[in-house]
Amino acid sequence: MTNITSLCVYCGSKMPADEDFKKAAHNLGLQLGQNDITLVYGGGHVGLMGITADATLEANGKVIGIIPEHLHEIEVSHEDLTELYVVDSMHTRKQMMFEKSDAFVVLPGGLGTLDETFEMITWRQLKLHDKPIILVNYKDYWKPFMDLVHHMIKAGFVEAGALNYFTVVESLDDVLPAIKSSPDAKIDADIRKM
């Protein structure tokens, strides 16, 4: 695929117990800044979200945060971003994150991260987009997710081809190469259809 200019990162808004997850988020943020790739994320200053944004800024990168009004105070919006959008709803947030991103990377996170990930995968299934989606299975965090997808395929509710809607990598160093080796987008995504 042609070089991307912006990357949406889905990750936890809480601090994990495992320090290695914090290091992974920091590492990804540094990679984005060093490669002149704009980070698009949920706009918070807390958890892995805040770590990724701070590291991108530390590496002189650009960061676009998008946060709904009702989370503006709960997630403590990051006020030092290149751009911060406070929007009216979660739906608007996810739509704007999609519009501003060339690809998606999923770090460890909670229910919100899972929701955003499944939505992007579902949109690919519905042929609404074909932007790359990369799950970082750091320390086997997403193994239960993969087990669930395989379970749904085995049960007949999901076609085996669904495994092609996203790519799983084990290391942060594999994220950008995985995106760059993805095919060029063929679907001209029209967000109005979504």
MDTraj code that builds the backbone (N, CA, C; nanometers):
import mdtraj as md
import numpy as np

residues = "MET THR ASN ILE THR SER LEU CYS VAL TYR CYS GLY SER LYS MET PRO ALA ASP GLU ASP PHE LYS LYS ALA ALA HIS ASN LEU GLY LEU GLN LEU GLY GLN ASN ASP ILE THR LEU VAL TYR GLY GLY GLY HIS VAL GLY LEU MET GLY ILE THR ALA ASP ALA THR LEU GLU ALA ASN GLY LYS VAL ILE GLY ILE ILE PRO GLU HIS LEU HIS GLU ILE GLU VAL SER HIS GLU ASP LEU THR GLU LEU TYR VAL VAL ASP SER MET HIS THR ARG LYS GLN MET MET PHE GLU LYS SER ASP ALA PHE VAL VAL LEU PRO GLY GLY LEU GLY THR LEU ASP GLU THR PHE GLU MET ILE THR TRP ARG GLN LEU LYS LEU HIS ASP LYS PRO ILE ILE LEU VAL ASN TYR LYS ASP TYR TRP LYS PRO PHE MET ASP LEU VAL HIS HIS MET ILE LYS ALA GLY PHE VAL GLU ALA GLY ALA LEU ASN TYR PHE THR VAL VAL GLU SER LEU ASP ASP VAL LEU PRO ALA ILE LYS SER SER PRO ASP ALA LYS ILE ASP ALA ASP ILE ARG LYS MET".split()
xyz = np.array([
    [0.0846, -0.1177, 0.0000],
    [0.0000, 0.0000, 0.0000],
    [0.0883, 0.1229, 0.0000],
    [0.0352, 0.2311, -0.0527],
    [0.1115, 0.3550, -0.0497],
    [0.1350, 0.3956, 0.0949],
    [0.2356, 0.4765, 0.1185],
    [0.2645, 0.5178, 0.2554],
    [0.1462, 0.5899, 0.3165],
    [0.1148, 0.5534, 0.4394],
    [0.0021, 0.6171, 0.5068],
    [0.0484, 0.7470, 0.5718],
    [-0.0445, 0.8381, 0.5910],
    [-0.0131, 0.9650, 0.6575],
    [-0.0795, 0.9751, 0.7940],
    [-0.1804, 0.8903, 0.8186],
    [-0.2486, 0.8958, 0.9485],
    [-0.2886, 0.7553, 0.9919],
    [-0.2803, 0.7324, 1.1214],
    [-0.3095, 0.6008, 1.1769],
    [-0.3978, 0.6160, 1.2994],
    [-0.5111, 0.5479, 1.2983],
    [-0.5996, 0.5467, 1.4142],
    [-0.5544, 0.4354, 1.5082],
    [-0.5360, 0.4687, 1.6349],
    [-0.4962, 0.3700, 1.7346],
    [-0.6093, 0.3551, 1.8360],
    [-0.6582, 0.2330, 1.8509],
    [-0.7547, 0.1986, 1.9546],
    [-0.6778, 0.1341, 2.0693],
    [-0.7003, 0.1818, 2.1913],
    [-0.6316, 0.1238, 2.3072],
    [-0.7021, 0.1673, 2.4346],
    [-0.6575, 0.1124, 2.5455],
    [-0.7243, 0.1344, 2.6730],
    [-0.7111, 0.2757, 2.7272],
    [-0.8163, 0.3210, 2.7940],
    [-0.8150, 0.4514, 2.8607],
    [-0.7796, 0.4365, 3.0088],
    [-0.7475, 0.3155, 3.0496],
    [-0.7059, 0.2902, 3.1868],
    [-0.5606, 0.2435, 3.1865],
    [-0.4941, 0.2646, 3.3003],
    [-0.3562, 0.2175, 3.3135],
    [-0.3575, 0.0677, 3.3428],
    [-0.2845, -0.0110, 3.2652],
    [-0.2808, -0.1554, 3.2877],
    [-0.1919, -0.1913, 3.4057],
    [-0.2148, -0.3101, 3.4592],
    [-0.1300, -0.3596, 3.5681],
    [0.0090, -0.3947, 3.5163],
    [0.0167, -0.4374, 3.3914],
    [0.1433, -0.4810, 3.3324],
    [0.2175, -0.3617, 3.2715],
    [0.3331, -0.3300, 3.3252],
    [0.4124, -0.2166, 3.2770],
    [0.4523, -0.2319, 3.1303],
    [0.4637, -0.3557, 3.0836],
    [0.5042, -0.3781, 2.9451],
    [0.4040, -0.3195, 2.8463],
    [0.2752, -0.3171, 2.8828],
    [0.1755, -0.2585, 2.7943],
    [0.1982, -0.1081, 2.7796],
    [0.2414, -0.0445, 2.8868],
    [0.2723, 0.0987, 2.8811],
    [0.3904, 0.1229, 2.7879],
    [0.4923, 0.0375, 2.7990],
    [0.6093, 0.0508, 2.7126],
    [0.5719, 0.0305, 2.5664],
    [0.4809, -0.0627, 2.5406],
    [0.4377, -0.0888, 2.4024],
    [0.3675, 0.0329, 2.3435],
    [0.2792, 0.0944, 2.4219],
    [0.2079, 0.2134, 2.3746],
    [0.3060, 0.3268, 2.3469],
    [0.4028, 0.3432, 2.4344],
    [0.5041, 0.4475, 2.4168],
    [0.5861, 0.4212, 2.2905],
    [0.6235, 0.2966, 2.2703],
    [0.7008, 0.2574, 2.1531],
    [0.6250, 0.2897, 2.0242],
    [0.4961, 0.2564, 2.0206],
    [0.4176, 0.2834, 1.9001],
    [0.4089, 0.4333, 1.8746],
    [0.3847, 0.5117, 1.9793],
    [0.3776, 0.6567, 1.9625],
    [0.5067, 0.7142, 1.9064],
    [0.6205, 0.6673, 1.9580],
    [0.7490, 0.7134, 1.9057],
    [0.7645, 0.6784, 1.7583],
    [0.7246, 0.5569, 1.7212],
    [0.7347, 0.5153, 1.5808],
    [0.6520, 0.6057, 1.4905],
    [0.5332, 0.6425, 1.5364],
    [0.4477, 0.7284, 1.4546],
    [0.5122, 0.8646, 1.4343],
    [0.5585, 0.9247, 1.5444],
    [0.6216, 1.0561, 1.5338],
    [0.7454, 1.0527, 1.4465],
    [0.8275, 0.9509, 1.4631],
    [0.9526, 0.9398, 1.3873],
    [0.9288, 0.9143, 1.2392],
    [0.8133, 0.8567, 1.2050],
    [0.7816, 0.8264, 1.0648],
    [0.6842, 0.9258, 1.0033],
    [0.6618, 1.0377, 1.0733],
    [0.5746, 1.1444, 1.0230],
    [0.4337, 1.0937, 0.9907],
    [0.3828, 1.0071, 1.0786],
    [0.2470, 0.9551, 1.0651],
    [0.1621, 1.0175, 1.1760],
    [0.0558, 1.0841, 1.1390],
    [-0.0324, 1.1483, 1.2362],
    [-0.1095, 1.0439, 1.3146],
    [-0.1077, 1.0557, 1.4461],
    [-0.1881, 0.9696, 1.5327],
    [-0.3295, 1.0250, 1.5413],
    [-0.4269, 0.9397, 1.5157],
    [-0.5681, 0.9724, 1.5374],
    [-0.6151, 0.8803, 1.6488],
    [-0.6728, 0.9380, 1.7552],
    [-0.7129, 0.8531, 1.8680],
    [-0.8256, 0.9204, 1.9447],
    [-0.8636, 0.8593, 2.0562],
    [-0.9825, 0.9028, 2.1286],
    [-0.9731, 1.0287, 2.2109],
    [-0.8583, 1.0956, 2.2122],
    [-0.8487, 1.2287, 2.2715],
    [-0.8197, 1.2357, 2.4200],
    [-0.8082, 1.1209, 2.4871],
    [-0.7857, 1.1234, 2.6311],
    [-0.6399, 1.1421, 2.6683],
    [-0.6184, 1.1870, 2.7923],
    [-0.4833, 1.2066, 2.8443],
    [-0.4480, 1.0971, 2.9442],
    [-0.5310, 0.9941, 2.9522],
    [-0.5135, 0.8889, 3.0526],
    [-0.4922, 0.7534, 2.9850],
    [-0.4413, 0.6581, 3.0628],
    [-0.4239, 0.5216, 3.0146],
    [-0.3273, 0.5113, 2.8986],
    [-0.3410, 0.4020, 2.8230],
    [-0.2548, 0.3825, 2.7065],
    [-0.2792, 0.4901, 2.6013],
    [-0.4020, 0.5448, 2.6012],
    [-0.4327, 0.6526, 2.5073],
    [-0.3375, 0.7700, 2.5284],
    [-0.3262, 0.8130, 2.6537],
    [-0.2410, 0.9267, 2.6853],
    [-0.0942, 0.8979, 2.6600],
    [-0.0514, 0.7758, 2.6922],
    [0.0890, 0.7377, 2.6706],
    [0.1231, 0.7428, 2.5220],
    [0.0354, 0.6886, 2.4387],
    [0.0606, 0.6872, 2.2941],
    [0.0673, 0.8294, 2.2392],
    [-0.0273, 0.9142, 2.2827],
    [-0.0289, 1.0532, 2.2357],
    [0.0963, 1.1275, 2.2811],
    [0.1328, 1.1134, 2.4086],
    [0.2510, 1.1832, 2.4604],
    [0.3772, 1.1413, 2.3860],
    [0.3904, 1.0112, 2.3584],
    [0.5100, 0.9618, 2.2897],
    [0.5164, 1.0134, 2.1461],
    [0.4010, 1.0218, 2.0800],
    [0.3981, 1.0755, 1.9429],
    [0.4422, 1.2215, 1.9434],
    [0.3902, 1.2984, 2.0388],
    [0.4283, 1.4391, 2.0513],
    [0.5759, 1.4527, 2.0872],
    [0.6230, 1.3652, 2.1739],
    [0.7645, 1.3647, 2.2149],
    [0.8558, 1.3489, 2.0947],
    [0.8096, 1.2720, 1.9958],
    [0.8883, 1.2488, 1.8741],
    [0.8540, 1.3515, 1.7659],
    [0.7963, 1.4650, 1.8074],
    [0.7599, 1.5750, 1.7167],
    [0.6567, 1.5360, 1.6125],
    [0.5703, 1.4404, 1.6487],
    [0.4635, 1.3993, 1.5588],
    [0.3366, 1.4804, 1.5811],
    [0.2405, 1.4600, 1.4926],
    [0.1106, 1.5268, 1.5022],
    [0.0093, 1.4303, 1.5629],
    [-0.0795, 1.4848, 1.6457],
    [-0.1801, 1.4033, 1.7122],
    [-0.3166, 1.4702, 1.7012],
    [-0.4133, 1.3943, 1.6511],
    [-0.5520, 1.4406, 1.6436],
    [-0.6333, 1.3596, 1.7440],
    [-0.6938, 1.4287, 1.8398],
    [-0.7785, 1.3632, 1.9386],
    [-0.9247, 1.3953, 1.9134],
    [-1.0098, 1.2953, 1.9306],
    [-1.1538, 1.3131, 1.9090],
    [-1.2247, 1.2516, 2.0284],
    [-1.2958, 1.3338, 2.1042],
    [-1.3579, 1.2859, 2.2273],
    [-1.5006, 1.3397, 2.2385],
    [-1.5962, 1.2551, 2.2781],
    [-1.7335, 1.3039, 2.2951],
    [-1.7462, 1.3878, 2.4225],
    [-1.8422, 1.4764, 2.4214],
    [-1.8624, 1.5694, 2.5335],
    [-1.8735, 1.4967, 2.6673],
    [-1.9494, 1.3852, 2.6702],
    [-1.9745, 1.3188, 2.7992],
    [-1.8494, 1.2501, 2.8544],
    [-1.7464, 1.2314, 2.7716],
    [-1.6209, 1.1754, 2.8199],
    [-1.5125, 1.2812, 2.8365],
    [-1.5442, 1.4021, 2.7954],
    [-1.4470, 1.5115, 2.7966],
    [-1.3824, 1.5257, 2.9344],
    [-1.4623, 1.5140, 3.0401],
    [-1.4090, 1.5288, 3.1755],
    [-1.3667, 1.3953, 3.2336],
    [-1.4410, 1.2876, 3.2050],
    [-1.4085, 1.1565, 3.2616],
    [-1.2710, 1.1101, 3.2145],
    [-1.2426, 1.1242, 3.0860],
    [-1.1158, 1.0784, 3.0311],
    [-1.0082, 1.1857, 3.0355],
    [-1.0414, 1.3013, 3.0898],
    [-0.9470, 1.4109, 3.1013],
    [-0.8807, 1.4375, 2.9658],
    [-0.9497, 1.5146, 2.8838],
    [-0.9007, 1.5413, 2.7480],
    [-0.7582, 1.5940, 2.7492],
    [-0.6837, 1.5495, 2.6511],
    [-0.5447, 1.5927, 2.6334],
    [-0.5486, 1.7309, 2.5695],
    [-0.4963, 1.8307, 2.6389],
    [-0.5066, 1.9684, 2.5908],
    [-0.3875, 2.0130, 2.5064],
    [-0.2870, 1.9291, 2.4911],
    [-0.1656, 1.9706, 2.4202],
    [-0.1526, 1.9057, 2.2830],
    [-0.2643, 1.8671, 2.2241],
    [-0.2610, 1.7974, 2.0955],
    [-0.2502, 1.8950, 1.9795],
    [-0.2154, 1.8417, 1.8635],
    [-0.2134, 1.9223, 1.7424],
    [-0.3547, 1.9711, 1.7116],
    [-0.4520, 1.8792, 1.7246],
    [-0.5934, 1.9132, 1.7074],
    [-0.6744, 1.8317, 1.8070],
    [-0.7728, 1.8946, 1.8704],
    [-0.8649, 1.8246, 1.9602],
    [-1.0076, 1.8607, 1.9203],
    [-1.0872, 1.7584, 1.8934],
    [-1.2281, 1.7783, 1.8592],
    [-1.3132, 1.7220, 1.9721],
    [-1.4021, 1.8039, 2.0260],
    [-1.5002, 1.7573, 2.1238],
    [-1.6321, 1.7458, 2.0473],
    [-1.6828, 1.6226, 2.0354],
    [-1.7984, 1.5962, 1.9496],
    [-1.9197, 1.5574, 2.0327],
    [-2.0341, 1.5437, 1.9665],
    [-2.1605, 1.5262, 2.0377],
    [-2.1900, 1.3838, 2.0820],
    [-2.1221, 1.2832, 2.0250],
    [-2.1585, 1.1454, 2.0596],
    [-2.0459, 1.0486, 2.0254],
    [-2.0588, 0.9267, 2.0784],
    [-1.9636, 0.8203, 2.0449],
    [-1.9682, 0.7887, 1.8963],
    [-2.0887, 0.7935, 1.8381],
    [-2.1030, 0.7639, 1.6951],
    [-2.0251, 0.8647, 1.6114],
    [-2.0380, 0.9924, 1.6472],
    [-1.9660, 1.0963, 1.5738],
    [-1.8158, 1.0784, 1.5909],
    [-1.7748, 1.0435, 1.7136],
    [-1.6325, 1.0200, 1.7404],
    [-1.5781, 0.9098, 1.6492],
    [-1.6461, 0.7951, 1.6458],
    [-1.5972, 0.6826, 1.5671],
    [-1.5974, 0.7142, 1.4175],
    [-1.6993, 0.7866, 1.3730],
    [-1.7076, 0.8244, 1.2324],
    [-1.5922, 0.9166, 1.1949],
    [-1.5649, 1.0160, 1.2804],
    [-1.4581, 1.1108, 1.2504],
    [-1.3212, 1.0431, 1.2565],
    [-1.3027, 0.9516, 1.3522],
    [-1.1770, 0.8778, 1.3606],
    [-1.1556, 0.7966, 1.2324],
    [-1.2624, 0.7363, 1.1836],
    [-1.2551, 0.6602, 1.0589],
    [-1.2162, 0.7515, 0.9419],
    [-1.2839, 0.8654, 0.9325],
    [-1.2609, 0.9558, 0.8198],
    [-1.1184, 1.0096, 0.8157],
    [-1.0590, 1.0310, 0.9311],
    [-0.9280, 1.0949, 0.9386],
    [-0.8118, 0.9949, 0.9347],
    [-0.8414, 0.8654, 0.9188],
    [-0.7372, 0.7627, 0.9277],
    [-0.7229, 0.6832, 0.7992],
    [-0.5979, 0.6463, 0.7712],
    [-0.5686, 0.5597, 0.6569],
    [-0.5673, 0.4129, 0.6958],
    [-0.5482, 0.3844, 0.8255],
    [-0.5400, 0.2464, 0.8748],
    [-0.5676, 0.2485, 1.0247],
    [-0.5815, 0.1286, 1.0830],
    [-0.6155, 0.1147, 1.2248],
    [-0.5219, 0.0158, 1.2924],
    [-0.4803, 0.0498, 1.4133],
    [-0.3991, -0.0402, 1.4949],
    [-0.4685, -0.0566, 1.6295],
    [-0.4731, -0.1812, 1.6761],
    [-0.5407, -0.2119, 1.8019],
    [-0.4385, -0.2620, 1.9034],
    [-0.4180, -0.1831, 2.0083],
    [-0.3343, -0.2215, 2.1205],
    [-0.4244, -0.2825, 2.2286],
    [-0.3683, -0.3347, 2.3364],
    [-0.4530, -0.3836, 2.4456],
    [-0.5480, -0.2749, 2.4963],
    [-0.6662, -0.3163, 2.5328],
    [-0.7662, -0.2225, 2.5829],
    [-0.8848, -0.2977, 2.6385],
    [-0.9900, -0.2235, 2.6703],
    [-1.1078, -0.2809, 2.7328],
    [-1.2263, -0.2917, 2.6384],
    [-1.3453, -0.2754, 2.6942],
    [-1.4681, -0.2940, 2.6163],
    [-1.4808, -0.1919, 2.5037],
    [-1.4397, -0.0676, 2.5298],
    [-1.4474, 0.0342, 2.4248],
    [-1.3564, 0.0012, 2.3079],
    [-1.2369, -0.0471, 2.3391],
    [-1.1430, -0.0869, 2.2342],
    [-1.2004, -0.2020, 2.1526],
    [-1.2615, -0.2967, 2.2226],
    [-1.3229, -0.4109, 2.1547],
    [-1.4381, -0.3656, 2.0656],
    [-1.5194, -0.2725, 2.1143],
    [-1.6314, -0.2187, 2.0369],
    [-1.5817, -0.1533, 1.9083],
    [-1.4800, -0.0688, 1.9194],
    [-1.4285, 0.0015, 1.8024],
    [-1.3675, -0.0964, 1.7018],
    [-1.2980, -0.1958, 1.7543],
    [-1.2341, -0.2949, 1.6671],
    [-1.3376, -0.3756, 1.5902],
    [-1.4371, -0.4269, 1.6624],
    [-1.5410, -0.5056, 1.5959],
    [-1.6163, -0.4218, 1.4924],
    [-1.6379, -0.2939, 1.5224],
    [-1.7093, -0.2105, 1.4263],
    [-1.6304, -0.1948, 1.2968],
    [-1.5003, -0.1696, 1.3070],
    [-1.4194, -0.1542, 1.1859],
    [-1.4114, -0.2849, 1.1072],
    [-1.4012, -0.3982, 1.1789],
    [-1.3991, -0.5283, 1.1108],
    [-1.5329, -0.5548, 1.0435],
    [-1.6415, -0.5204, 1.1114],
    [-1.7756, -0.5396, 1.0541],
    [-1.7946, -0.4521, 0.9307],
    [-1.7465, -0.3282, 0.9356],
    [-1.7569, -0.2413, 0.8182],
    [-1.6802, -0.3012, 0.7001],
    [-1.5676, -0.3657, 0.7275],
    [-1.4941, -0.4331, 0.6183],
    [-1.5758, -0.5490, 0.5638],
    [-1.6379, -0.6244, 0.6534],
    [-1.7213, -0.7372, 0.6107],
    [-1.8341, -0.6887, 0.5203],
    [-1.8882, -0.5717, 0.5506],
    [-1.9985, -0.5143, 0.4724],
    [-1.9490, -0.4399, 0.3483],
    [-1.8162, -0.4465, 0.3245],
    [-1.7551, -0.3819, 0.2082],
    [-1.7739, -0.2302, 0.2081],
    [-1.7718, -0.1729, 0.3276],
    [-1.7801, -0.0279, 0.3395],
    [-1.6429, 0.0371, 0.3374],
    [-1.5388, -0.0422, 0.3615],
    [-1.4016, 0.0065, 0.3511],
    [-1.3084, -0.1140, 0.3417],
    [-1.1848, -0.0876, 0.3026],
    [-1.0835, -0.1937, 0.3070],
    [-0.9507, -0.1391, 0.3587],
    [-0.9615, -0.0470, 0.4535],
    [-0.8420, 0.0054, 0.5185],
    [-0.7815, -0.1038, 0.6072],
    [-0.6488, -0.1085, 0.6167],
    [-0.5855, -0.2113, 0.6996],
    [-0.6236, -0.1986, 0.8477],
    [-0.6439, -0.3128, 0.9117],
    [-0.6707, -0.3211, 1.0553],
    [-0.5663, -0.4173, 1.1125],
    [-0.4844, -0.3682, 1.2042],
    [-0.3761, -0.4474, 1.2608],
    [-0.3998, -0.4661, 1.4103],
    [-0.4140, -0.5909, 1.4538],
    [-0.4233, -0.6219, 1.5964],
    [-0.2839, -0.6571, 1.6468],
    [-0.2404, -0.5874, 1.7503],
    [-0.1099, -0.6160, 1.8094],
    [-0.1318, -0.7137, 1.9250],
    [-0.1019, -0.8398, 1.8979],
    [-0.1234, -0.9457, 1.9971],
    [-0.0057, -0.9512, 2.0949],
    [0.0236, -0.8369, 2.1523],
    [0.1372, -0.8238, 2.2426],
    [0.1129, -0.9066, 2.3686],
    [0.2074, -0.9944, 2.3988],
    [0.1984, -1.0828, 2.5154],
    [0.0686, -1.1639, 2.5147],
    [0.0239, -1.2007, 2.3936],
    [-0.0959, -1.2838, 2.3744],
    [-0.2250, -1.2174, 2.4234],
    [-0.2255, -1.0832, 2.4317],
    [-0.3441, -1.0151, 2.4850],
    [-0.4699, -1.0453, 2.4035],
    [-0.4563, -1.0516, 2.2709],
    [-0.5741, -1.0696, 2.1859],
    [-0.6009, -1.2157, 2.1507],
    [-0.5312, -1.3089, 2.2147],
    [-0.5575, -1.4504, 2.1875],
    [-0.7030, -1.4887, 2.2155],
    [-0.7648, -1.4449, 2.3268],
    [-0.9071, -1.4776, 2.3478],
    [-0.9977, -1.4217, 2.2374],
    [-0.9629, -1.3055, 2.1847],
    [-1.0382, -1.2478, 2.0731],
    [-1.0293, -1.3399, 1.9519],
    [-0.9078, -1.3857, 1.9211],
    [-0.8896, -1.4754, 1.8074],
    [-0.9623, -1.6073, 1.8302],
    [-0.9576, -1.6575, 1.9529],
    [-1.0301, -1.7811, 1.9851],
    [-1.1793, -1.7633, 1.9608],
    [-1.2324, -1.6460, 1.9974],
    [-1.3748, -1.6181, 1.9770],
    [-1.4088, -1.6153, 1.8282],
    [-1.3263, -1.5495, 1.7478],
    [-1.3519, -1.5434, 1.6038],
    [-1.3502, -1.6836, 1.5440],
    [-1.2522, -1.7646, 1.5825],
    [-1.2460, -1.9030, 1.5323],
    [-1.3681, -1.9827, 1.5787],
    [-1.4132, -1.9582, 1.7006],
    [-1.5337, -2.0249, 1.7526],
    [-1.6565, -1.9871, 1.6682],
    [-1.6699, -1.8597, 1.6335],
    [-1.7838, -1.8148, 1.5529],
    [-1.7789, -1.8747, 1.4127],
    [-1.6556, -1.8880, 1.3579],
    [-1.6409, -1.9506, 1.2262],
    [-1.6826, -2.0973, 1.2341],
    [-1.6341, -2.1668, 1.3362],
    [-1.6656, -2.3089, 1.3525],
    [-1.8154, -2.3308, 1.3706],
    [-1.8817, -2.2372, 1.4393],
    [-2.0259, -2.2481, 1.4633],
    [-2.1077, -2.2123, 1.3398],
    [-2.0429, -2.1573, 1.2369],
    [-2.1129, -2.1267, 1.1127],
    [-2.1731, -1.9881, 1.1050],
    [-2.1450, -1.9021, 1.2040],
    [-2.2001, -1.7671, 1.2020],
    [-2.1118, -1.6679, 1.1283],
    [-1.9874, -1.7059, 1.1056],
    [-1.8919, -1.6184, 1.0378],
    [-1.8183, -1.7013, 0.9334],
    [-1.7993, -1.6435, 0.8153],
    [-1.7251, -1.7131, 0.7108],
    [-1.5765, -1.7101, 0.7423],
    [-1.5058, -1.8133, 0.7007],
    [-1.3622, -1.8227, 0.7265],
    [-1.2862, -1.7049, 0.6676],
    [-1.3400, -1.6474, 0.5606],
    [-1.2761, -1.5317, 0.4979],
    [-1.2665, -1.4105, 0.5878],
    [-1.3410, -1.4111, 0.6972],
    [-1.3367, -1.2981, 0.7904],
    [-1.1980, -1.2798, 0.8495],
    [-1.1194, -1.3856, 0.8515],
    [-0.9832, -1.3754, 0.9042],
    [-0.8955, -1.2865, 0.8169],
    [-0.9411, -1.2595, 0.6951],
    [-0.8660, -1.1711, 0.6061],
    [-0.8994, -1.0238, 0.6272],
    [-0.9959, -0.9949, 0.7131],
    [-1.0361, -0.8557, 0.7357],
    [-0.9391, -0.7815, 0.8261],
    [-0.8531, -0.8549, 0.8950],
    [-0.7563, -0.7917, 0.9832],
    [-0.6294, -0.8762, 0.9853],
    [-0.5215, -0.8138, 1.0292],
    [-0.3919, -0.8792, 1.0385],
    [-0.3484, -0.8795, 1.1839],
    [-0.2942, -0.9917, 1.2286],
    [-0.2449, -1.0021, 1.3658],
    [-0.0929, -1.0025, 1.3633],
    [-0.0324, -0.9148, 1.4431],
    [0.1126, -0.9135, 1.4588],
    [0.1446, -0.9317, 1.6066],
    [0.2633, -0.9824, 1.6339],
    [0.3026, -1.0097, 1.7726],
    [0.3889, -0.8997, 1.8315],
    [0.4473, -0.8169, 1.7472],
    [0.5445, -0.7183, 1.7929],
    [0.5099, -0.5800, 1.7404],
    [0.5448, -0.4776, 1.8167],
    [0.5250, -0.3397, 1.7726],
    [0.6085, -0.3105, 1.6481],
    [0.7215, -0.3760, 1.6363],
    [0.8073, -0.3529, 1.5202],
    [0.7449, -0.4040, 1.3908],
    [0.6431, -0.4879, 1.4018],
    [0.5775, -0.5438, 1.2825],
    [0.4589, -0.4608, 1.2345],
    [0.4205, -0.3578, 1.3113],
    [0.2989, -0.2824, 1.2785],
    [0.3129, -0.2078, 1.1463],
    [0.4102, -0.1190, 1.1356],
    [0.4230, -0.0385, 1.0134],
    [0.4557, -0.1235, 0.8912],
    [0.5440, -0.2240, 0.9018],
    [0.5649, -0.3118, 0.7856],
    [0.4370, -0.3842, 0.7427],
    [0.3538, -0.4251, 0.8396],
    [0.2279, -0.4935, 0.8047],
    [0.1347, -0.4003, 0.7293],
    [0.1308, -0.2749, 0.7699],
    [0.0453, -0.1780, 0.7004],
    [0.0997, -0.1521, 0.5596],
    [0.2302, -0.1337, 0.5507],
    [0.2908, -0.1030, 0.4214],
    [0.2785, -0.2182, 0.3226],
    [0.2710, -0.3408, 0.3733],
    [0.2579, -0.4556, 0.2832],
    [0.1117, -0.4862, 0.2493],
    [0.0180, -0.4099, 0.3068],
    [-0.1245, -0.4289, 0.2757],
    [-0.1531, -0.3785, 0.1345],
    [-0.2513, -0.4395, 0.0672],
    [-0.2859, -0.3913, -0.0674],
    [-0.3435, -0.2502, -0.0627],
    [-0.3296, -0.1790, -0.1716],
    [-0.3919, -0.0469, -0.1808],
    [-0.5430, -0.0597, -0.1682],
    [-0.6045, 0.0420, -0.1076],
    [-0.7500, 0.0413, -0.0914],
    [-0.8175, 0.0415, -0.2281],
    [-0.9208, -0.0416, -0.2408],
    [-0.9973, -0.0471, -0.3653],
    [-1.1357, 0.0116, -0.3457],
    [-1.1803, 0.0164, -0.2215],
    [-1.3136, 0.0672, -0.1923],
    [-1.3043, 0.2132, -0.1564],
    [-1.3748, 0.2974, -0.2295],
    [-1.3806, 0.4399, -0.1988],
    [-1.4875, 0.4578, -0.0925],
    [-1.4440, 0.4534, 0.0332],
    [-1.5392, 0.4541, 0.1452],
    [-1.6216, 0.5818, 0.1469],
    [-1.7507, 0.5646, 0.1496],
    [-1.8444, 0.6768, 0.1621],
    [-1.9094, 0.6645, 0.2990],
    [-1.8691, 0.7500, 0.3904],
    [-1.9148, 0.7395, 0.5288],
    [-2.0675, 0.7560, 0.5386],
    [-2.1288, 0.8158, 0.4397],
    [-2.2741, 0.8355, 0.4452],
    [-2.3505, 0.7035, 0.4380],
    [-2.2844, 0.5983, 0.3881],
    [-2.3497, 0.4689, 0.3787],
    [-2.3497, 0.3952, 0.5130],
    [-2.2667, 0.4423, 0.6053],
    [-2.2432, 0.3671, 0.7280],
    [-2.3418, 0.4005, 0.8380],
])
top = md.Topology()
chain = top.add_chain()
for i, resn in enumerate(residues, 1):
    res = top.add_residue(resn, chain, resSeq=i)
    for name in ("N", "CA", "C"):
        top.add_atom(name, md.element.get_by_symbol(name[0]), res)
traj = md.Trajectory(xyz[None], top)
